[in-house]
């Protein structure tokens, strides 16, 4: 059974697969980053098997060669894939030298989990030589074997008035969103483990590995219990504005420590900060962000709560949007919208000069009042704003108002 499951997992298409192939046809190096256990190694091993030499620095012999004589490791015919390259960042200097000697598309494919350590060296060594791709945990579509994310591109490409027909024409599997939240998107708990206890064991091992290995590669943390307490506090605030002073007070840590540790979580792809939407892009950097988690299963486990809340459904939507955004060549911006009077839209998707406002409700029967903030957003931004999309936990696909479509979340992604 174990080997059958592993075979199935390795053959499921990933949304980022096409994006990776496209980038490697253009750039001398492609860097695939993401949290540990998202499937980076499986993804790169499947790319042109037999045509690329493959080295993983989890292999001690390859790691020793990378440290002693990296030019020998990189030499030889054909392109090279280097997995877990963060274990020897100085190897990137040898990659730079090889590219500068003979620049050709697809020479090097690199993967790494420790984003902060990796990106610093990449920015110094591979500027103008590398393209970057983030692999997020699996979307619901990827888990079902379609290799897809939500229908965000289709919504942008379709006139608002035709959205109801668009979403209603394709039959998508109805899931209980709470179960989707519980299993998360890491391949092992999402596809292989079937009970809550099995997932608890896996999530606990994942967190311990992150605390005891990955985190120490990024920064010296003197108190792992304090760090884990901060992780739990952050998970209990999913969908809320980041208030570092308040977080520090709750876990008895100075604000400066909270700031540094939240940055470490973000650079590890575990924490996600969603900026506030503003026409002036500089203001987006100043306004308070909302806090989310890179995987809902890990977030639920760290928070030590049994039942997912509406905030977790919101986090599930964001996860799908992140996977969609980072697999595209044309960059899309994700943010939330909030006014001084308290009106709020969960997500604003900005693409091609258009704004798509999305509200998420865990109710199975959305009402017109639930569309109020979406309508206010459209009034504020006029022709630039598309119709509002209200995602909910029910079955009805209907126009709540002439400019707000209520759609079951599972019909969209």
N, C-alpha and C positions, 0 to 999 in steps of 0.2 A: 504494500500500500504506500509506504514512504516513497519508493522510487517512482511509482505512478504519479503521485502528487507533485514531486519535484519536476517530473517531465512536463506535466500540465502547466505548472507555474512558469517554466522556462520558455514555453511556446506561446504564451499569451502575448498578443501584440501590445506594445506600449505607444501611447500618444506621442511621446518624444522620439520614437524611432524614425519617423519620416523627417522630423526636424534635424535629427542628428545626421542622417544621410545627406540632407541638403547642405548643411554646414560643412561637412567634411569634403564635399566636392569643390568648395570654394577656398577654404582657409588652410594654411599649413598645419595648424594645430586646433583641436577642439577640446575644450575642458568641460567635462560633465561633473557637476557637483550636486550635492543634496545630502540629506540626512543619511546616517548609516542604515542599511537594510532596506533601502527603497528599491533596490534592484539594479543599481548602476553596473555592477560587474556582469550580470546576466545580459543587460542591454548591449554593452560594448563587445562581449564575447560573440554575440549573434551577428555583429556587423562584418560582412565579408569573411566568414570563417574560412581558414586556410590561406587567405591572401594577406593576412596581417600577422606579424610576429606578436605574441602576447606574453607580457610579463606582469606578474602581480607582486607587489612589494610586501604582501603578507607571506610570501615565500622567502625564507631566511637566506637562501643562496642568492636569489635575485636582489634582495635588500643589501647583502654584503657587496655584490658586484656594483650596485648603484652607488655605494659609498666609496668603494676603492677605485673603480675605474669606469665611471658612467659612460665614457665615449665608446668603450668596448661593448657595453650592454646595448647601446643605441645603434652601433654599427651593423653593417650587413645589408643584404638586399631587402627591399620591400618596406612598406609602412609598419609602424610599431604602435601597439597599444600598451599603455602603462597604467595599471590598476593600483589604486590606493597610493598615489604618488605623494600624498602629504607625509608619508612616513620618511621620505628623504627629499626635502624641498630643494636641496642643492642640485638635485638631478635636473631641475628646470634650467639651470645655466647651461648644462650640456645640450639640452633640447634647443635652447636658443642658438647655440653655436652651430648645431646641425642644420637648423633652418636657414641660418645666414649663409652657410656654405652652399646649400642647394635648396632653394625655396621651391616647393611644389605642394599642391593641394593634397590634403589628407595624410601628410607625413606622420603626424602624431595624434593619437587619441588618448587623452589623460582623464583619469577619474580621481576624485578625492572627496572625503567626508568633512574634514576640518576646514571649513570655509575661510576663516580668518587667516590661518597660517598659509593656506594655499593661495588665496587671492593676493596677499601682500607680495609673495614671490612672483606670482604670475604678472601682476601689474608692473613689477620691476623688470622682469625677464622677457615677457612675451607680448609687450605692447605692440599692437598692429600686426601681430602674428597669430593670434588666437581668437576663436569665437567661443562663447560661453553658453552652456545649456544647463538648466536646473531640472533635476528629476525629482518630482514630488511623489509622495505615496500614491498608490494606485487609485484612480477614479472608479466610480461605480461601473462605468462602461468598460474600463480595462478589466475589472474583476469579472465581468460577465463575458469577457472574451471578444468584445467589439473593438477594443483599442481606442475608444472614443471618450470625449468629455461631453459637457453640456452643449446645447445647440446655440451657443452664443454667436458664432459666425453667421448661422442661418437667420437668426433674429435680426442682426444688423443688415443682412442682405435682403430681407423681405419687408415690403411695406407694412406699416403697423396694422392696417385694416385686415391683412391676411394672416396675422399671427395665429388666430384661433384655428384656421384651417391647417396651417403649417404644423402646429403642435398636435392637433387631433388626428392628422392623417397617419402618423407613424405610431405603431403600437410598441410601447416600452413597458418593461416589467414593473409592476407595482411592488414596492418594498415598504416595510415598516421602517421609517427613518431612524427610529431608536436603535434597531438592530444594526443598521448601516453605521451609525455613530459608534456603537459598541465595538464593532470589529475593526474600525479604522481602515487605513489603506496600506499598511505594511503588508507585503505579500504573505508572510507566514501566518499571522493571526487572521488576516482577511480571507485566505483561501484554504489553509490547512487545518487550523484549529476550529473546533466546532462548539466548545463549551466555554462558559465564562471563566471557569477555574483554569482551563488550559491557557486562555488568553491572559489571565492574571499572572500566571507563571512566566509567560513570555515577556509581557510588559515589564515585570519586575526585573527580569534579567537584562532587558534592553536598557532600563534606567540605570541599573548598576554598572553596566559596561560603559555607558555614557559618562557617568560620574567618575569612574575609576580609571578610564583609559582616555577617551576622546577629550574630555574636559581638561585633563592634565596636559594634553598636547597643546591646547589652546592657551591656557593660563594657569598659574599657580593658585589653587583655591585651598586655603588653610583649613576651612571648616566645611566639609561636605554635608553634614547634617543641616547647617544653616542654608546652604545652597539648595538642598532638596526642599526645605521648608519654603523658600522663596518660590521654587517651581510650583509647589502646591498652591500657594497663595495666588500666583499668576493664573493657574488653571481655574481657580474659583472665581476669577474676574473676567472670564471669556465674554467678549462683546462689550466690555466697559472701557471707559476712557482710562488711559494709563496715568496713574497718580503715584509717582515714585516715592514721594514723602509719606503718603498714606500706607503704601506697601511696606516701606521701611519700618514704620511705626508698628504695623501688625506683626512683623517677624523680628522685631528688635534689631534692625540693621540700619546703619547710616545711609542717607540718601545716595551718597557717592558710591557706596558698595552696591546698592540696588541698581543704580544706573549701569555700572560696569557689568554686573552679572546678567542683567536683561540683555545687554549688547552681546554677551557670550551666547546666550540662548538663541538670540536672533541669528547670529552668524553660524550657529550650528543647525539652522533650519528647523529648530523645535518651536521657537516663538515667532509669531508674525505680528508686525505692527501695521495697522491700516491707517493711512493718513486721512486727514479731513480734506474734502473737496473745496477748492477755491479757484476762481478764474485766474488769480495771480498765483503762479506756481511757487513762488518764494514763500507765500503765506502757508502753503501746505506743509512746509518744513517747520513752521513755527507753531501751528495749532496742535493741540493734543491729539495723539493717535489713539485708536482703539486696539485692544490687545486680543489676539487670537492664538491658536496653537496650530502647529504644522500637521498634526494628526489627531483626530478626535478620540481614537481609542486610547492613545497615550494620555491625552488630557483628562479623560474620564477616570483612568486609572490613578493618575497623580492626585486628582482632586478627591479620590476615595469616596465617590458617590455612585449609587446604583442606577438611578434613573436620569437619563439625559433630559436637558431642559431645552427651551426654545433657542437659547444661545448656542447650544450645540448644533441644532439644525442650521442656524446662521453660519456657524463655523464650517459645517459640511458644504454649504454653498460656496463659501470662500475658497475652500480647498479645491473644488472643481474649477473655479475661476482662475486660481493660481496656476494649475496645471495647463489650462487653456492659454493663459497669457504667455507663459514661458515657453510654450511649444511653437509660438507664432514668430514669423520673421518681422511682421509689422507690430511694433510694440503697442500694447494697450495699457492704460492706467486704471488702477483700482483704488477707490477711496470711499468714504462715507460722507454724508451731508448732514449738517446740523445747524440750526439757526439759534439766535440768541433767545428766541421765544420758546425753544424746546422742540420744534418740529425736526424730524429726523428721518432720513432714508438710509437703509442699511448699507446699500452698495450703489456706487455710481461707476459705471463702466464707460470709459472714454476711449473711443476708437474712431479713426478716420474723421475727426472733427465733430463727431456726434456723441451724445450722452444718453446712456441707457440706465434709468433709475430702477433699482430692484429692491423690493421690500420682502422680508421673510417672516411668515407667521406660522406658528406651530398649530394653530387652530385648523379644524377640518371644515369649518364653515365661515369663510371670510365675509365681512360685511362692508358696506360702503364707507363706514367710518375708518376702516383699516386702510383705505386708499387716500386719506386726507393729505398725508405728507407727500405722497407721490404726486398728487395734483398740485400741491404748493410748489414743488420743485419744478414741474413743467411750466407753471405760471411764471416762475422766476427766470427761467432760462429760454423760454420761447421756442423758436424753431430749431434751436440746437438740440433740444431734448426730444428723444423718442417717446413713445407711449410708455407708461409705467407698467412694470411687471410685478405682480404680487404672487409670490410662491407660497403655497400652503400645503397642509398635510392631508387634505381631502381628495375628492375625485372630480369635482366640478371644474370644467373649463368654461369660463364665461367672462363677459365684459361687465365689471362692476360699475363702470362709468364709461363714457365714450372714449376716454383716454387712459384707462387702466384695465389690463387684462389679468384676471385671477386664474392661475394655472397650478395644477398639482406639481409639486417639486419633481416628482419622478417622470413627468412628461417632458421636462426640460433637460434633466441630466440623469 
